[in-house]
């Protein structure tokens, strides 16, 4: 099985106000199509780890590989390109632009990548909306759709560049149990049917228990 993401001996220190060792020798890999959750108490380092894995934080020791390519030490522009092309993000808050339509929101990362024509991007965006059963919302403003629908739009946006991996930071944190289950089922389908890798930080034990594997963190270390 192809390894999509690998962390080797990741250490992270906060320098201020005093030196604090926040991540301690983190090692793991995620294979293609694997659905992995990260759990641990608040302050254990899981969101810090996600920022490093997503290439947003480059101030760490160790090595990070995406699709078997070393990411550590690459310049900012290259990291920005890699992040946009290979990693899809779903956060607790959807971060949709409320004055834009649902379709325009989904198209944004592909327009930024600028590797396809406007027509192709629009077509792909509609395909992603169809996949999530929300194509009927395409022309609506993002501010006019419900919370559960907004999170589905955010997932469609995360999928637009056909990433190698989706990273989620508490993606069901703001949702009721019905919508949280919907989001889980979408992720599961992406993993099973599309062969997409998923890495999700969550506090929701029910969610984590249904993923392929759970990484347990405590005090900056992986304990399981």
N, C-alpha and C positions, 0 to 999 in steps of 0.2 A: 504493500500500500504506500502510495506517495506521501511523503511528509510535507505538509503545507507550511507549518510554523514550528520552529524549534528555538528554545531558549537554553543557553548554556552558561552556567555559572554567573547568573545575573545578580549583581549586588548594587544596591542603591543607598546613598547616604544623603540625608538632609544636613546641610552645613550650618543652618541658623535656626534658632538662636544658639543652639549648641549642636555638636556633631551627634547625629542619630543614625544608626544603622537600620534603615527601614525595610530593605529586602535583603535576605541572606541566602546566597548560593541557590538561586532558583534554577531548576533544570526540569524541562518537560518537552514533549513534542505532541503535535496534533496532526493526525493523518487526514487524508482527503475523505470527506463525507462523515467525519466524526463530529458529534454534538457533545461539547464539554461544558460543564458549569464550574464556576469558581465560587466557593463559599467560605465564610469566615466572619468573625465579629467585626464591627466597625473599627477602623484603625489598624486592622491586621496587615494592610498593605495591598489589598486586592485591586483597588482602583489605581493605585500608583503603578502596580504591575501592568494593568491594562493600558495605561498611558505609554509605558515603555514598549509594550508589544505592538501598539498601534503606531509606533514611530514618532509620536508627538513629543515624547520626552527622550532626549538623546544623552542626558547626563547620568550615565550609569557605567558600571564595570561589567564585563562579560560579553557574550556574543549572541546576536539575534539573527536568525535565518528565516527568510520568507521564500517559499518555493525553492529551497536549497541554495538561495543566493544570500551571501552575507550582507546584512543591512547596516550593521554597526559601522560607524565611521563615514557613512555616505554623506554628501553635502545636502544642504537644506532643500534645494530645488529637486534633486533626485528623490529624496524622501517624500516630498509633497506629491510628486508624480506617482511613486510606488503606492502611496497611501490611497490616492484617488482611484488608481486603476485596480489594485489588488485587494483592498480592504473595504468592506462595507460597514457602516456604523449605525447602530440603533441605540439611542440613549433613553433614559427614563422620561425625559421631556423630548417631544418630537422635533423641536427646532424647525418647524415649517415656517415659510414666509407667508404670513396671513393674507397679504394683499395679492399674492400670486394664486393662480389656479392650482388644483391638485396636480394636473398634468405638468405644468411649468415647474412645480417643486420637484417632481420626479426626474425631470429632464436636467436639472441644474448640474449635478456632478459630471454628466456626460458632455454637457456644453463646456464645462471647465476643462475636461480632458481634451476636447477638440480633436478627436480622432475619427469622427463620423460626421456625415452631413446632418443638417437640421432635420430633414425628412426621416433619415434613418433613426435618429435619436427619438423623434416623436413616435415613430412606429414601435421602437423598442420599449418606450415608456408605456404605451398603451398595452403592449403585450404583458408587461410586468403587472399593470393594474388588473388585467384580465386574470392573470395567475392568482391574484389575491381577491378576486371577485368584487373589485371596486371600480371597474371601468366606467360604470354609470356616474361616478363622481368626478370624472376627468375635468369637466368644464367648471365645476363649482370652485369657489374660492376656498382656500384651506381653512379660513376662519368659519366657514359654514358647515363643516362636517363634525361629527361627534368625536369624543376622545378615543374610542376604540378604532374608529375609521382613520383618525389622524395617525395612530401608531402603525396601521397598515400602510398608509401612504409613506410613512418614514421607512418602512421595510422595503417597499417598492423602490424608493429612492436609493436605499443601500444596495439594491440589486442591479441598478441600471448599467453599471460598467462590468457586469458579470465577474464579480470579485472571486478570489480564491478562498476568502474567509470572511465571515460576518462576525463582528465583535459587538457585543451588547453590554451596556452598563445599566443594570436594573431595568431592562426594557419593559417589564410588567409592573414596575414599582408604583405607577400612578393609575393602574387599571383595576376595575372590579374583577371578581373571580371569573366571570363569564368571558370578559375580554382578555384576561390573562391566559385563559385556556386556549382561546382563539390564537393568540400570538404563539403560544407553545406549539400548537398543532401546525401552524404555518412553518415554524422553524424545523419541526420534525419532518415535514414533507420536503422541505428544501434539502435537508440532510439525506433522507432516504431516496428521493426521486431525482434530485438534481446533483447529488454528490457534493453538495456544498459543505464546507467545514464551518462550525459555529463555536464560538467561545463566549460564554455569557456569565458575567458577574451577577449574582442574585442573592437576595436574602430569603427567597421563597423556597422552603424545603420541598414542597410538593413539586415545584418546577424542577429543582435540581435532581430529585429522586427519579424523574422520568428521563433524564438525559443519559447518554451512553456512559458517561464517566464524570465523577465530581472530584475536583481538586480542592482539598481542604487546606486552608491557610490559617496560621496562628503566629502572631508575633513576627511577621515578616518571613516565615518559613513555610514550605509545603510540608504538611505532616501526613498527608494521605494522597 
